[in-house]
Amino acid sequence: MTFRALIFAPLTRGVLPLYHIAGIILVTALIAVYYRYIDRKNKYWLYLFPWSILNLFILSFVIVWAAIKIQDRGWGTR
């Protein structure tokens, strides 16, 4: 879904992924409000926003790369 929203749709249809990114930020805001409500002393809730952007643009593509290279034994994981 991330590949389609961030790469495929902009290249093929010229559509910017603003709704996808706004949806990610909105869900992150809901989670942040929930955790802020649960623990008022928690000062780390603001880090959810950079983490969600990092996850959206970098870590989601690492999962795809790992799935492509799953048979490669050269990663040194064993």
N, CA, C and O atoms as a Tripos MOL2 file, in Angstrom:
@<TRIPOS>MOLECULE
protein
  312   311    78     0     0
PROTEIN
NO_CHARGES

@<TRIPOS>ATOM
      1 N           0.8280   -1.1770    0.0000 N.3       1 MET1
      2 CA          0.0000    0.0000    0.0000 C.3       1 MET1
      3 C           0.8780    1.2490    0.0000 C.2       1 MET1
      4 O           0.5880    2.2180   -0.7010 O.2       1 MET1
      5 N           1.9420    1.2210    0.7810 N.am      2 THR2
      6 CA          2.8310    2.3760    0.8200 C.3       2 THR2
      7 C           3.5260    2.5780   -0.5220 C.2       2 THR2
      8 O           3.6500    3.7070   -0.9980 O.2       2 THR2
      9 N           3.9770    1.4880   -1.1290 N.am      3 PHE3
     10 CA          4.6070    1.5900   -2.4460 C.3       3 PHE3
     11 C           3.6390    2.1830   -3.4650 C.2       3 PHE3
     12 O           4.0080    3.0440   -4.2630 O.2       3 PHE3
     13 N           2.4170    1.7180   -3.4250 N.am      4 ARG4
     14 CA          1.4140    2.2250   -4.3680 C.3       4 ARG4
     15 C           1.1330    3.7020   -4.1360 C.2       4 ARG4
     16 O           1.0170    4.4680   -5.0930 O.2       4 ARG4
     17 N           1.0230    4.1060   -2.8860 N.am      5 ALA5
     18 CA          0.6750    5.4990   -2.5830 C.3       5 ALA5
     19 C           1.8400    6.4530   -2.8050 C.2       5 ALA5
     20 O           1.6380    7.5740   -3.2730 O.2       5 ALA5
     21 N           3.0510    6.0270   -2.4780 N.am      6 LEU6
     22 CA          4.1910    6.9420   -2.5420 C.3       6 LEU6
     23 C           4.9570    6.9100   -3.8630 C.2       6 LEU6
     24 O           5.5890    7.8990   -4.2340 O.2       6 LEU6
     25 N           4.9070    5.7940   -4.5700 N.am      7 ILE7
     26 CA          5.7190    5.6870   -5.7850 C.3       7 ILE7
     27 C           4.8660    5.4440   -7.0320 C.2       7 ILE7
     28 O           4.9640    6.1890   -8.0070 O.2       7 ILE7
     29 N           4.0360    4.4090   -7.0000 N.am      8 PHE8
     30 CA          3.2990    4.0160   -8.1980 C.3       8 PHE8
     31 C           2.2970    5.0780   -8.6500 C.2       8 PHE8
     32 O           2.3010    5.4680   -9.8170 O.2       8 PHE8
     33 N           1.4440    5.5490   -7.7470 N.am      9 ALA9
     34 CA          0.4190    6.5340   -8.1190 C.3       9 ALA9
     35 C           1.0210    7.8640   -8.5870 C.2       9 ALA9
     36 O           0.5460    8.4140   -9.5810 O.2       9 ALA9
     37 N           2.0430    8.4040   -7.9170 N.am     10 PRO10
     38 CA          2.6140    9.6520   -8.4410 C.3      10 PRO10
     39 C           3.2640    9.4980   -9.8150 C.2      10 PRO10
     40 O           3.2110   10.4160  -10.6340 O.2      10 PRO10
     41 N           3.8770    8.3430  -10.0690 N.am     11 LEU11
     42 CA          4.5360    8.1560  -11.3610 C.3      11 LEU11
     43 C           3.5490    7.8720  -12.4910 C.2      11 LEU11
     44 O           3.7390    8.3440  -13.6120 O.2      11 LEU11
     45 N           2.5090    7.1140  -12.2080 N.am     12 THR12
     46 CA          1.5990    6.7300  -13.2900 C.3      12 THR12
     47 C           0.4370    7.6940  -13.4720 C.2      12 THR12
     48 O           0.0110    7.9400  -14.6000 O.2      12 THR12
     49 N          -0.0760    8.2380  -12.3870 N.am     13 ARG13
     50 CA         -1.2540    9.1080  -12.4880 C.3      13 ARG13
     51 C          -0.9620   10.5610  -12.1520 C.2      13 ARG13
     52 O          -1.8220   11.4170  -12.3600 O.2      13 ARG13
     53 N           0.2050   10.8590  -11.6460 N.am     14 GLY14
     54 CA          0.5350   12.2190  -11.2780 C.3      14 GLY14
     55 C          -0.1820   12.6980  -10.0220 C.2      14 GLY14
     56 O          -0.3750   13.8980   -9.8280 O.2      14 GLY14
     57 N          -0.5720   11.7570   -9.1750 N.am     15 VAL15
     58 CA         -1.3120   12.0730   -7.9620 C.3      15 VAL15
     59 C          -0.3350   12.1540   -6.7910 C.2      15 VAL15
     60 O           0.4470   11.2310   -6.5630 O.2      15 VAL15
     61 N          -0.3820   13.2500   -6.0580 N.am     16 LEU16
     62 CA          0.4670   13.3690   -4.8830 C.3      16 LEU16
     63 C          -0.1070   12.5490   -3.7300 C.2      16 LEU16
     64 O          -1.3270   12.4620   -3.5890 O.2      16 LEU16
     65 N           0.7400   11.9530   -2.9120 N.am     17 PRO17
     66 CA          0.2580   11.0880   -1.8290 C.3      17 PRO17
     67 C          -0.1450   11.8560   -0.5720 C.2      17 PRO17
     68 O           0.1250   11.4060    0.5420 O.2      17 PRO17
     69 N          -0.7810   12.9980   -0.7400 N.am     18 LEU18
     70 CA         -1.1290   13.8290    0.4130 C.3      18 LEU18
     71 C          -2.1370   13.1560    1.3410 C.2      18 LEU18
     72 O          -2.0160   13.2640    2.5610 O.2      18 LEU18
     73 N          -3.1230   12.4690    0.7850 N.am     19 TYR19
     74 CA         -4.1170   11.8040    1.6280 C.3      19 TYR19
     75 C          -3.4930   10.6650    2.4270 C.2      19 TYR19
     76 O          -3.8350   10.4530    3.5910 O.2      19 TYR19
     77 N          -2.5970    9.9520    1.8110 N.am     20 HIS20
     78 CA         -1.9200    8.8500    2.5110 C.3      20 HIS20
     79 C          -1.0860    9.3800    3.6740 C.2      20 HIS20
     80 O          -1.1670    8.8590    4.7870 O.2      20 HIS20
     81 N          -0.2970   10.3980    3.4230 N.am     21 ILE21
     82 CA          0.5460   10.9840    4.4660 C.3      21 ILE21
     83 C          -0.3160   11.6330    5.5450 C.2      21 ILE21
     84 O          -0.0170   11.5100    6.7330 O.2      21 ILE21
     85 N          -1.3750   12.3200    5.1440 N.am     22 ALA22
     86 CA         -2.2750   12.9340    6.1270 C.3      22 ALA22
     87 C          -2.9570   11.8750    6.9810 C.2      22 ALA22
     88 O          -3.1710   12.0900    8.1740 O.2      22 ALA22
     89 N          -3.3020   10.7390    6.3920 N.am     23 GLY23
     90 CA         -3.8930    9.6430    7.1510 C.3      23 GLY23
     91 C          -2.9350    9.0770    8.1750 C.2      23 GLY23
     92 O          -3.3310    8.7750    9.3010 O.2      23 GLY23
     93 N          -1.6820    8.9330    7.7960 N.am     24 ILE24
     94 CA         -0.6600    8.4430    8.7270 C.3      24 ILE24
     95 C          -0.4950    9.4240    9.8870 C.2      24 ILE24
     96 O          -0.4180    9.0100   11.0440 O.2      24 ILE24
     97 N          -0.4400   10.7090    9.5860 N.am     25 ILE25
     98 CA         -0.2990   11.7270   10.6330 C.3      25 ILE25
     99 C          -1.5360   11.7510   11.5310 C.2      25 ILE25
    100 O          -1.4090   11.9090   12.7450 O.2      25 ILE25
    101 N          -2.7200   11.5970   10.9570 N.am     26 LEU26
    102 CA         -3.9510   11.5890   11.7530 C.3      26 LEU26
    103 C          -3.9990   10.3900   12.7070 C.2      26 LEU26
    104 O          -4.3470   10.5440   13.8780 O.2      26 LEU26
    105 N          -3.6570    9.2230   12.2200 N.am     27 VAL27
    106 CA         -3.6360    8.0390   13.0870 C.3      27 VAL27
    107 C          -2.5860    8.2060   14.1750 C.2      27 VAL27
    108 O          -2.8230    7.8290   15.3230 O.2      27 VAL27
    109 N          -1.4390    8.7600   13.8370 N.am     28 THR28
    110 CA         -0.4050    9.0200   14.8370 C.3      28 THR28
    111 C          -0.9000   10.0120   15.8790 C.2      28 THR28
    112 O          -0.6240    9.8530   17.0680 O.2      28 THR28
    113 N          -1.6280   11.0330   15.4430 N.am     29 ALA29
    114 CA         -2.1740   12.0070   16.3880 C.3      29 ALA29
    115 C          -3.1820   11.3600   17.3330 C.2      29 ALA29
    116 O          -3.2110   11.6800   18.5210 O.2      29 ALA29
    117 N          -4.0010   10.4610   16.8200 N.am     30 LEU30
    118 CA         -4.9540    9.7530   17.6750 C.3      30 LEU30
    119 C          -4.2360    8.8850   18.7140 C.2      30 LEU30
    120 O          -4.6290    8.8500   19.8800 O.2      30 LEU30
    121 N          -3.2010    8.2000   18.2900 N.am     31 ILE31
    122 CA         -2.4210    7.3820   19.2160 C.3      31 ILE31
    123 C          -1.7310    8.2630   20.2550 C.2      31 ILE31
    124 O          -1.6910    7.9160   21.4350 O.2      31 ILE31
    125 N          -1.1910    9.3970   19.8230 N.am     32 ALA32
    126 CA         -0.5210   10.3080   20.7510 C.3      32 ALA32
    127 C          -1.4980   10.8730   21.7750 C.2      32 ALA32
    128 O          -1.1640   10.9880   22.9540 O.2      32 ALA32
    129 N          -2.6990   11.2260   21.3330 N.am     33 VAL33
    130 CA         -3.7150   11.7330   22.2700 C.3      33 VAL33
    131 C          -4.0950   10.6530   23.2680 C.2      33 VAL33
    132 O          -4.2600   10.9340   24.4550 O.2      33 VAL33
    133 N          -4.2350    9.4280   22.8010 N.am     34 TYR34
    134 CA         -4.5730    8.3260   23.6970 C.3      34 TYR34
    135 C          -3.4890    8.1300   24.7590 C.2      34 TYR34
    136 O          -3.7990    8.0480   25.9470 O.2      34 TYR34
    137 N          -2.2280    8.0540   24.3430 N.am     35 TYR35
    138 CA         -1.1490    7.8470   25.3080 C.3      35 TYR35
    139 C          -0.9550    9.0580   26.2140 C.2      35 TYR35
    140 O          -0.5560    8.9100   27.3690 O.2      35 TYR35
    141 N          -1.2270   10.2210   25.7130 N.am     36 ARG36
    142 CA         -1.1560   11.4340   26.5440 C.3      36 ARG36
    143 C          -2.2670   11.4220   27.5920 C.2      36 ARG36
    144 O          -2.0680   11.8860   28.7140 O.2      36 ARG36
    145 N          -3.4210   10.8980   27.2310 N.am     37 TYR37
    146 CA         -4.5400   10.7880   28.1650 C.3      37 TYR37
    147 C          -4.2590    9.7410   29.2490 C.2      37 TYR37
    148 O          -4.5850    9.9430   30.4190 O.2      37 TYR37
    149 N          -3.6570    8.6360   28.8500 N.am     38 ILE38
    150 CA         -3.3610    7.5450   29.7880 C.3      38 ILE38
    151 C          -2.3020    7.9700   30.8050 C.2      38 ILE38
    152 O          -2.4650    7.7360   32.0030 O.2      38 ILE38
    153 N          -1.2370    8.5830   30.3450 N.am     39 ASP39
    154 CA         -0.1350    8.9670   31.2340 C.3      39 ASP39
    155 C           0.2450   10.4180   30.9480 C.2      39 ASP39
    156 O           0.9510   10.6980   29.9800 O.2      39 ASP39
    157 N          -0.2080   11.3110   31.7660 N.am     40 ARG40
    158 CA          0.0410   12.7490   31.5550 C.3      40 ARG40
    159 C           1.5180   13.1170   31.7390 C.2      40 ARG40
    160 O           1.9760   14.1190   31.1890 O.2      40 ARG40
    161 N           2.2520   12.3300   32.4940 N.am     41 LYS41
    162 CA          3.6590   12.6410   32.7470 C.3      41 LYS41
    163 C           4.5840   12.1610   31.6340 C.2      41 LYS41
    164 O           5.7710   12.4860   31.6270 O.2      41 LYS41
    165 N           4.0490   11.3980   30.7060 N.am     42 ASN42
    166 CA          4.8700   10.8780   29.6270 C.3      42 ASN42
    167 C           5.2760   12.0230   28.6930 C.2      42 ASN42
    168 O           4.4260   12.6670   28.0780 O.2      42 ASN42
    169 N           6.5720   12.2600   28.5980 N.am     43 LYS43
    170 CA          7.0620   13.3590   27.7650 C.3      43 LYS43
    171 C           7.5650   12.8880   26.4040 C.2      43 LYS43
    172 O           8.0590   13.6890   25.6100 O.2      43 LYS43
    173 N           7.4420   11.6010   26.1350 N.am     44 TYR44
    174 CA          7.9630   11.0460   24.8930 C.3      44 TYR44
    175 C           6.9090   10.8800   23.8050 C.2      44 TYR44
    176 O           7.2120   10.3420   22.7400 O.2      44 TYR44
    177 N           5.6920   11.3240   24.0440 N.am     45 TRP45
    178 CA          4.6280   11.1430   23.0640 C.3      45 TRP45
    179 C           4.8830   11.9180   21.7810 C.2      45 TRP45
    180 O           4.3850   11.5390   20.7220 O.2      45 TRP45
    181 N           5.6450   12.9880   21.8590 N.am     46 LEU46
    182 CA          5.9490   13.7760   20.6570 C.3      46 LEU46
    183 C           6.8350   13.0330   19.6660 C.2      46 LEU46
    184 O           6.8450   13.3540   18.4780 O.2      46 LEU46
    185 N           7.5780   12.0410   20.1490 N.am     47 TYR47
    186 CA          8.4440   11.2670   19.2670 C.3      47 TYR47
    187 C           7.6660   10.3290   18.3490 C.2      47 TYR47
    188 O           8.2380    9.7490   17.4260 O.2      47 TYR47
    189 N           6.3760   10.1780   18.5930 N.am     48 LEU48
    190 CA          5.5660    9.3420   17.7110 C.3      48 LEU48
    191 C           5.4980    9.9110   16.2930 C.2      48 LEU48
    192 O           5.4370    9.1490   15.3280 O.2      48 LEU48
    193 N           5.5070   11.2170   16.1550 N.am     49 PHE49
    194 CA          5.3760   11.8330   14.8290 C.3      49 PHE49
    195 C           6.6100   11.6120   13.9540 C.2      49 PHE49
    196 O           6.4570   11.1910   12.8080 O.2      49 PHE49
    197 N           7.8330   11.8770   14.4430 N.am     50 PRO50
    198 CA          8.9920   11.5470   13.5880 C.3      50 PRO50
    199 C           9.1100   10.0530   13.3190 C.2      50 PRO50
    200 O           9.5510    9.6480   12.2430 O.2      50 PRO50
    201 N           8.7150    9.2250   14.3000 N.am     51 TRP51
    202 CA          8.7880    7.7840   14.1020 C.3      51 TRP51
    203 C           7.8240    7.3390   12.9990 C.2      51 TRP51
    204 O           8.1720    6.4830   12.1850 O.2      51 TRP51
    205 N           6.6370    7.9000   12.9640 N.am     52 SER52
    206 CA          5.6790    7.5050   11.9330 C.3      52 SER52
    207 C           6.1610    7.9160   10.5420 C.2      52 SER52
    208 O           5.9760    7.1720    9.5790 O.2      52 SER52
    209 N           6.7700    9.0830   10.4320 N.am     53 ILE53
    210 CA          7.3060    9.5240    9.1360 C.3      53 ILE53
    211 C           8.4970    8.6540    8.7220 C.2      53 ILE53
    212 O           8.6160    8.2780    7.5560 O.2      53 ILE53
    213 N           9.3750    8.3350    9.6730 N.am     54 LEU54
    214 CA         10.4960    7.4410    9.3940 C.3      54 LEU54
    215 C           9.9860    6.0760    8.9530 C.2      54 LEU54
    216 O          10.4960    5.4950    7.9950 O.2      54 LEU54
    217 N           9.0010    5.5800    9.6410 N.am     55 ASN55
    218 CA          8.4300    4.2890    9.2900 C.3      55 ASN55
    219 C           7.7870    4.3230    7.9120 C.2      55 ASN55
    220 O           7.9080    3.3670    7.1460 O.2      55 ASN55
    221 N           7.1120    5.4030    7.5940 N.am     56 LEU56
    222 CA          6.4330    5.5290    6.3040 C.3      56 LEU56
    223 C           7.4200    5.5540    5.1440 C.2      56 LEU56
    224 O           7.2230    4.8480    4.1560 O.2      56 LEU56
    225 N           8.4670    6.3460    5.2450 N.am     57 PHE57
    226 CA          9.3630    6.5560    4.1070 C.3      57 PHE57
    227 C          10.5540    5.6150    4.0440 C.2      57 PHE57
    228 O          11.1160    5.4230    2.9660 O.2      57 PHE57
    229 N          10.9570    5.0270    5.1540 N.am     58 ILE58
    230 CA         12.1610    4.1920    5.1420 C.3      58 ILE58
    231 C          11.8790    2.7550    5.5380 C.2      58 ILE58
    232 O          12.1730    1.8370    4.7720 O.2      58 ILE58
    233 N          11.3220    2.5430    6.7070 N.am     59 LEU59
    234 CA         11.1970    1.1950    7.2320 C.3      59 LEU59
    235 C          10.1990    0.3330    6.4650 C.2      59 LEU59
    236 O          10.3700   -0.8850    6.4060 O.2      59 LEU59
    237 N           9.1800    0.9200    5.8860 N.am     60 SER60
    238 CA          8.2270    0.1180    5.1160 C.3      60 SER60
    239 C           8.8790   -0.4500    3.8580 C.2      60 SER60
    240 O           8.5010   -1.5310    3.4060 O.2      60 SER60
    241 N           9.8420    0.2530    3.2920 N.am     61 PHE61
    242 CA         10.5360   -0.2560    2.1170 C.3      61 PHE61
    243 C          11.6080   -1.2740    2.4890 C.2      61 PHE61
    244 O          11.9790   -2.1050    1.6600 O.2      61 PHE61
    245 N          12.1070   -1.2230    3.7050 N.am     62 VAL62
    246 CA         13.0690   -2.2250    4.1700 C.3      62 VAL62
    247 C          12.3870   -3.5870    4.2660 C.2      62 VAL62
    248 O          13.0160   -4.6110    3.9980 O.2      62 VAL62
    249 N          11.1280   -3.6110    4.6390 N.am     63 ILE63
    250 CA         10.3840   -4.8610    4.7050 C.3      63 ILE63
    251 C          10.2570   -5.4810    3.3160 C.2      63 ILE63
    252 O          10.3850   -6.6960    3.1630 O.2      63 ILE63
    253 N          10.0100   -4.6630    2.3180 N.am     64 VAL64
    254 CA          9.9250   -5.1600    0.9390 C.3      64 VAL64
    255 C          11.2790   -5.7120    0.4990 C.2      64 VAL64
    256 O          11.3390   -6.7740   -0.1210 O.2      64 VAL64
    257 N          12.3420   -5.0210    0.8050 N.am     65 TRP65
    258 CA         13.6900   -5.4830    0.4440 C.3      65 TRP65
    259 C          14.0100   -6.7990    1.1430 C.2      65 TRP65
    260 O          14.6020   -7.6920    0.5370 O.2      65 TRP65
    261 N          13.6280   -6.9260    2.4040 N.am     66 ALA66
    262 CA         13.8640   -8.1630    3.1330 C.3      66 ALA66
    263 C          13.0630   -9.3140    2.5210 C.2      66 ALA66
    264 O          13.5550  -10.4410    2.4620 O.2      66 ALA66
    265 N          11.8470   -9.0490    2.0690 N.am     67 ALA67
    266 CA         11.0440  -10.0990    1.4350 C.3      67 ALA67
    267 C          11.6500  -10.5310    0.1040 C.2      67 ALA67
    268 O          11.5890  -11.7080   -0.2540 O.2      67 ALA67
    269 N          12.2320   -9.5910   -0.6260 N.am     68 ILE68
    270 CA         12.8790   -9.9300   -1.8910 C.3      68 ILE68
    271 C          14.1250  -10.7730   -1.6480 C.2      68 ILE68
    272 O          14.3890  -11.7170   -2.3940 O.2      68 ILE68
    273 N          14.8770  -10.4480   -0.6310 N.am     69 LYS69
    274 CA         16.1490  -11.1140   -0.3540 C.3      69 LYS69
    275 C          16.0260  -12.2200    0.7040 C.2      69 LYS69
    276 O          17.0180  -12.5480    1.3550 O.2      69 LYS69
    277 N          14.8530  -12.7910    0.8880 N.am     70 ILE70
    278 CA         14.6520  -13.7550    1.9620 C.3      70 ILE70
    279 C          15.4790  -15.0310    1.7660 C.2      70 ILE70
    280 O          15.8730  -15.6660    2.7450 O.2      70 ILE70
    281 N          15.7410  -15.4060    0.5340 N.am     71 GLN71
    282 CA         16.5310  -16.6120    0.2790 C.3      71 GLN71
    283 C          18.0310  -16.3570    0.3150 C.2      71 GLN71
    284 O          18.8180  -17.3040    0.2970 O.2      71 GLN71
    285 N          18.4310  -15.1100    0.3660 N.am     72 ASP72
    286 CA         19.8460  -14.7640    0.4090 C.3      72 ASP72
    287 C          20.4070  -15.0560    1.7880 C.2      72 ASP72
    288 O          19.9540  -14.4770    2.7750 O.2      72 ASP72
    289 N          21.3660  -15.9270    1.8690 N.am     73 ARG73
    290 CA         21.9610  -16.2990    3.1570 C.3      73 ARG73
    291 C          23.1730  -15.4340    3.5090 C.2      73 ARG73
    292 O          23.8410  -15.6950    4.5090 O.2      73 ARG73
    293 N          23.4610  -14.4280    2.7170 N.am     74 GLY74
    294 CA         24.6430  -13.6190    2.9060 C.3      74 GLY74
    295 C          24.4750  -12.4490    3.8620 C.2      74 GLY74
    296 O          25.4020  -11.6550    4.0240 O.2      74 GLY74
    297 N          23.3250  -12.3230    4.4940 N.am     75 TRP75
    298 CA         23.0980  -11.2030    5.3960 C.3      75 TRP75
    299 C          23.8090  -11.3850    6.7300 C.2      75 TRP75
    300 O          23.9340  -10.4320    7.4980 O.2      75 TRP75
    301 N          24.2650  -12.5720    7.0080 N.am     76 GLY76
    302 CA         24.9420  -12.8200    8.2760 C.3      76 GLY76
    303 C          23.9940  -12.9430    9.4460 C.2      76 GLY76
    304 O          24.3570  -12.6310   10.5800 O.2      76 GLY76
    305 N          22.7870  -13.3950    9.1820 N.am     77 THR77
    306 CA         21.8180  -13.5060   10.2580 C.3      77 THR77
    307 C          21.8170  -14.8750   10.9040 C.2      77 THR77
    308 O          21.0980  -15.0970   11.8780 O.2      77 THR77
    309 N          22.5890  -15.7760   10.3940 N.am     78 ARG78
    310 CA         22.6180  -17.1230   10.9600 C.3      78 ARG78
    311 C          23.9550  -17.4480   11.5240 C.2      78 ARG78
    312 O          24.1570  -18.5470   12.0420 O.2      78 ARG78
@<TRIPOS>BOND
     1     1     2 1
     2     2     3 1
     3     3     4 2
     4     3     5 am
     5     5     6 1
     6     6     7 1
     7     7     8 2
     8     7     9 am
     9     9    10 1
    10    10    11 1
    11    11    12 2
    12    11    13 am
    13    13    14 1
    14    14    15 1
    15    15    16 2
    16    15    17 am
    17    17    18 1
    18    18    19 1
    19    19    20 2
    20    19    21 am
    21    21    22 1
    22    22    23 1
    23    23    24 2
    24    23    25 am
    25    25    26 1
    26    26    27 1
    27    27    28 2
    28    27    29 am
    29    29    30 1
    30    30    31 1
    31    31    32 2
    32    31    33 am
    33    33    34 1
    34    34    35 1
    35    35    36 2
    36    35    37 am
    37    37    38 1
    38    38    39 1
    39    39    40 2
    40    39    41 am
    41    41    42 1
    42    42    43 1
    43    43    44 2
    44    43    45 am
    45    45    46 1
    46    46    47 1
    47    47    48 2
    48    47    49 am
    49    49    50 1
    50    50    51 1
    51    51    52 2
    52    51    53 am
    53    53    54 1
    54    54    55 1
    55    55    56 2
    56    55    57 am
    57    57    58 1
    58    58    59 1
    59    59    60 2
    60    59    61 am
    61    61    62 1
    62    62    63 1
    63    63    64 2
    64    63    65 am
    65    65    66 1
    66    66    67 1
    67    67    68 2
    68    67    69 am
    69    69    70 1
    70    70    71 1
    71    71    72 2
    72    71    73 am
    73    73    74 1
    74    74    75 1
    75    75    76 2
    76    75    77 am
    77    77    78 1
    78    78    79 1
    79    79    80 2
    80    79    81 am
    81    81    82 1
    82    82    83 1
    83    83    84 2
    84    83    85 am
    85    85    86 1
    86    86    87 1
    87    87    88 2
    88    87    89 am
    89    89    90 1
    90    90    91 1
    91    91    92 2
    92    91    93 am
    93    93    94 1
    94    94    95 1
    95    95    96 2
    96    95    97 am
    97    97    98 1
    98    98    99 1
    99    99   100 2
   100    99   101 am
   101   101   102 1
   102   102   103 1
   103   103   104 2
   104   103   105 am
   105   105   106 1
   106   106   107 1
   107   107   108 2
   108   107   109 am
   109   109   110 1
   110   110   111 1
   111   111   112 2
   112   111   113 am
   113   113   114 1
   114   114   115 1
   115   115   116 2
   116   115   117 am
   117   117   118 1
   118   118   119 1
   119   119   120 2
   120   119   121 am
   121   121   122 1
   122   122   123 1
   123   123   124 2
   124   123   125 am
   125   125   126 1
   126   126   127 1
   127   127   128 2
   128   127   129 am
   129   129   130 1
   130   130   131 1
   131   131   132 2
   132   131   133 am
   133   133   134 1
   134   134   135 1
   135   135   136 2
   136   135   137 am
   137   137   138 1
   138   138   139 1
   139   139   140 2
   140   139   141 am
   141   141   142 1
   142   142   143 1
   143   143   144 2
   144   143   145 am
   145   145   146 1
   146   146   147 1
   147   147   148 2
   148   147   149 am
   149   149   150 1
   150   150   151 1
   151   151   152 2
   152   151   153 am
   153   153   154 1
   154   154   155 1
   155   155   156 2
   156   155   157 am
   157   157   158 1
   158   158   159 1
   159   159   160 2
   160   159   161 am
   161   161   162 1
   162   162   163 1
   163   163   164 2
   164   163   165 am
   165   165   166 1
   166   166   167 1
   167   167   168 2
   168   167   169 am
   169   169   170 1
   170   170   171 1
   171   171   172 2
   172   171   173 am
   173   173   174 1
   174   174   175 1
   175   175   176 2
   176   175   177 am
   177   177   178 1
   178   178   179 1
   179   179   180 2
   180   179   181 am
   181   181   182 1
   182   182   183 1
   183   183   184 2
   184   183   185 am
   185   185   186 1
   186   186   187 1
   187   187   188 2
   188   187   189 am
   189   189   190 1
   190   190   191 1
   191   191   192 2
   192   191   193 am
   193   193   194 1
   194   194   195 1
   195   195   196 2
   196   195   197 am
   197   197   198 1
   198   198   199 1
   199   199   200 2
   200   199   201 am
   201   201   202 1
   202   202   203 1
   203   203   204 2
   204   203   205 am
   205   205   206 1
   206   206   207 1
   207   207   208 2
   208   207   209 am
   209   209   210 1
   210   210   211 1
   211   211   212 2
   212   211   213 am
   213   213   214 1
   214   214   215 1
   215   215   216 2
   216   215   217 am
   217   217   218 1
   218   218   219 1
   219   219   220 2
   220   219   221 am
   221   221   222 1
   222   222   223 1
   223   223   224 2
   224   223   225 am
   225   225   226 1
   226   226   227 1
   227   227   228 2
   228   227   229 am
   229   229   230 1
   230   230   231 1
   231   231   232 2
   232   231   233 am
   233   233   234 1
   234   234   235 1
   235   235   236 2
   236   235   237 am
   237   237   238 1
   238   238   239 1
   239   239   240 2
   240   239   241 am
   241   241   242 1
   242   242   243 1
   243   243   244 2
   244   243   245 am
   245   245   246 1
   246   246   247 1
   247   247   248 2
   248   247   249 am
   249   249   250 1
   250   250   251 1
   251   251   252 2
   252   251   253 am
   253   253   254 1
   254   254   255 1
   255   255   256 2
   256   255   257 am
   257   257   258 1
   258   258   259 1
   259   259   260 2
   260   259   261 am
   261   261   262 1
   262   262   263 1
   263   263   264 2
   264   263   265 am
   265   265   266 1
   266   266   267 1
   267   267   268 2
   268   267   269 am
   269   269   270 1
   270   270   271 1
   271   271   272 2
   272   271   273 am
   273   273   274 1
   274   274   275 1
   275   275   276 2
   276   275   277 am
   277   277   278 1
   278   278   279 1
   279   279   280 2
   280   279   281 am
   281   281   282 1
   282   282   283 1
   283   283   284 2
   284   283   285 am
   285   285   286 1
   286   286   287 1
   287   287   288 2
   288   287   289 am
   289   289   290 1
   290   290   291 1
   291   291   292 2
   292   291   293 am
   293   293   294 1
   294   294   295 1
   295   295   296 2
   296   295   297 am
   297   297   298 1
   298   298   299 1
   299   299   300 2
   300   299   301 am
   301   301   302 1
   302   302   303 1
   303   303   304 2
   304   303   305 am
   305   305   306 1
   306   306   307 1
   307   307   308 2
   308   307   309 am
   309   309   310 1
   310   310   311 1
   311   311   312 2
@<TRIPOS>SUBSTRUCTURE
     1 MET1         2 RESIDUE 1 A MET
     2 THR2         6 RESIDUE 1 A THR
     3 PHE3        10 RESIDUE 1 A PHE
     4 ARG4        14 RESIDUE 1 A ARG
     5 ALA5        18 RESIDUE 1 A ALA
     6 LEU6        22 RESIDUE 1 A LEU
     7 ILE7        26 RESIDUE 1 A ILE
     8 PHE8        30 RESIDUE 1 A PHE
     9 ALA9        34 RESIDUE 1 A ALA
    10 PRO10       38 RESIDUE 1 A PRO
    11 LEU11       42 RESIDUE 1 A LEU
    12 THR12       46 RESIDUE 1 A THR
    13 ARG13       50 RESIDUE 1 A ARG
    14 GLY14       54 RESIDUE 1 A GLY
    15 VAL15       58 RESIDUE 1 A VAL
    16 LEU16       62 RESIDUE 1 A LEU
    17 PRO17       66 RESIDUE 1 A PRO
    18 LEU18       70 RESIDUE 1 A LEU
    19 TYR19       74 RESIDUE 1 A TYR
    20 HIS20       78 RESIDUE 1 A HIS
    21 ILE21       82 RESIDUE 1 A ILE
    22 ALA22       86 RESIDUE 1 A ALA
    23 GLY23       90 RESIDUE 1 A GLY
    24 ILE24       94 RESIDUE 1 A ILE
    25 ILE25       98 RESIDUE 1 A ILE
    26 LEU26      102 RESIDUE 1 A LEU
    27 VAL27      106 RESIDUE 1 A VAL
    28 THR28      110 RESIDUE 1 A THR
    29 ALA29      114 RESIDUE 1 A ALA
    30 LEU30      118 RESIDUE 1 A LEU
    31 ILE31      122 RESIDUE 1 A ILE
    32 ALA32      126 RESIDUE 1 A ALA
    33 VAL33      130 RESIDUE 1 A VAL
    34 TYR34      134 RESIDUE 1 A TYR
    35 TYR35      138 RESIDUE 1 A TYR
    36 ARG36      142 RESIDUE 1 A ARG
    37 TYR37      146 RESIDUE 1 A TYR
    38 ILE38      150 RESIDUE 1 A ILE
    39 ASP39      154 RESIDUE 1 A ASP
    40 ARG40      158 RESIDUE 1 A ARG
    41 LYS41      162 RESIDUE 1 A LYS
    42 ASN42      166 RESIDUE 1 A ASN
    43 LYS43      170 RESIDUE 1 A LYS
    44 TYR44      174 RESIDUE 1 A TYR
    45 TRP45      178 RESIDUE 1 A TRP
    46 LEU46      182 RESIDUE 1 A LEU
    47 TYR47      186 RESIDUE 1 A TYR
    48 LEU48      190 RESIDUE 1 A LEU
    49 PHE49      194 RESIDUE 1 A PHE
    50 PRO50      198 RESIDUE 1 A PRO
    51 TRP51      202 RESIDUE 1 A TRP
    52 SER52      206 RESIDUE 1 A SER
    53 ILE53      210 RESIDUE 1 A ILE
    54 LEU54      214 RESIDUE 1 A LEU
    55 ASN55      218 RESIDUE 1 A ASN
    56 LEU56      222 RESIDUE 1 A LEU
    57 PHE57      226 RESIDUE 1 A PHE
    58 ILE58      230 RESIDUE 1 A ILE
    59 LEU59      234 RESIDUE 1 A LEU
    60 SER60      238 RESIDUE 1 A SER
    61 PHE61      242 RESIDUE 1 A PHE
    62 VAL62      246 RESIDUE 1 A VAL
    63 ILE63      250 RESIDUE 1 A ILE
    64 VAL64      254 RESIDUE 1 A VAL
    65 TRP65      258 RESIDUE 1 A TRP
    66 ALA66      262 RESIDUE 1 A ALA
    67 ALA67      266 RESIDUE 1 A ALA
    68 ILE68      270 RESIDUE 1 A ILE
    69 LYS69      274 RESIDUE 1 A LYS
    70 ILE70      278 RESIDUE 1 A ILE
    71 GLN71      282 RESIDUE 1 A GLN
    72 ASP72      286 RESIDUE 1 A ASP
    73 ARG73      290 RESIDUE 1 A ARG
    74 GLY74      294 RESIDUE 1 A GLY
    75 TRP75      298 RESIDUE 1 A TRP
    76 GLY76      302 RESIDUE 1 A GLY
    77 THR77      306 RESIDUE 1 A THR
    78 ARG78      310 RESIDUE 1 A ARG
